[in-house]
């Protein structure tokens, strides 16, 4: 599952096991990328 750096907004495909840091800017805060599919919710 891809991650996104919250500082530089670049997508990171994989993270190392015990090392969570953006390889581009060195920022340590990542978020999981959301899927682009819209969810349908029934109102019944």
C-alpha positions as CSV (number, residue, x, y, z in Angstrom):
1,X,0.0,0.0,0.0
2,X,1.5,3.3,-1.0
3,X,2.2,6.1,1.5
4,X,2.3,9.9,1.0
5,X,4.7,12.2,2.7
6,X,2.8,15.0,4.5
7,X,5.6,17.5,3.9
8,X,6.6,17.1,0.2
9,X,3.4,15.3,-0.9
10,X,5.4,12.6,-2.8
11,X,4.2,9.0,-3.0
12,X,6.4,6.4,-1.4
13,X,5.7,2.8,-2.6
14,X,7.3,0.9,0.4
15,X,8.8,1.8,3.7
16,X,11.7,0.0,5.4
17,X,10.8,-2.1,8.4
18,X,12.2,-0.1,11.4
19,X,12.9,3.2,9.5
20,X,10.0,5.5,8.7
21,X,11.4,8.5,6.9
22,X,10.7,10.1,3.5
23,X,13.6,9.3,1.1
24,X,13.2,12.7,-0.6
25,X,12.9,15.2,2.2
26,X,13.6,13.2,5.4
27,X,10.2,14.0,7.0
28,X,9.0,11.4,9.4
29,X,5.2,11.8,9.1
30,X,3.5,9.6,6.5
31,X,-0.2,8.9,5.7
32,X,-1.7,6.0,3.7
33,X,-2.9,7.0,0.3
34,X,-6.7,6.8,-0.1
35,X,-8.3,4.9,-2.9
36,X,-9.8,7.0,-5.7
37,X,-13.0,5.0,-5.7
38,X,-16.2,6.7,-4.4
39,X,-18.2,4.6,-1.9
40,X,-21.9,4.2,-2.4
41,X,-24.0,4.3,0.8
42,X,-27.6,3.2,0.8
43,X,-30.1,5.4,2.6
44,X,-32.6,2.7,3.4
